[in-house]
């Protein structure tokens, strides 16, 4: 699949792919409707 892409970027509108697997293959991955990891930022509390 990587060889078919002009840019190493995937927008997954149906959440079909495992984000960790896609990123491990060197692709940038964006899932539509899937939550993001929350990062603690004490300065904003």
HELIX and SHEET records of a PDB file:
HELIX    1   1 UNK A    2  UNK A    4  5                                   3    
HELIX    2   2 UNK A   19  UNK A   24  1                                   6    
HELIX    3   3 UNK A   42  UNK A   44  5                                   3    
SHEET    1   A 2 UNK A   9  UNK A  12  0                                        
SHEET    2   A 2 UNK A  28  UNK A  31  1                                        
END                                                                             
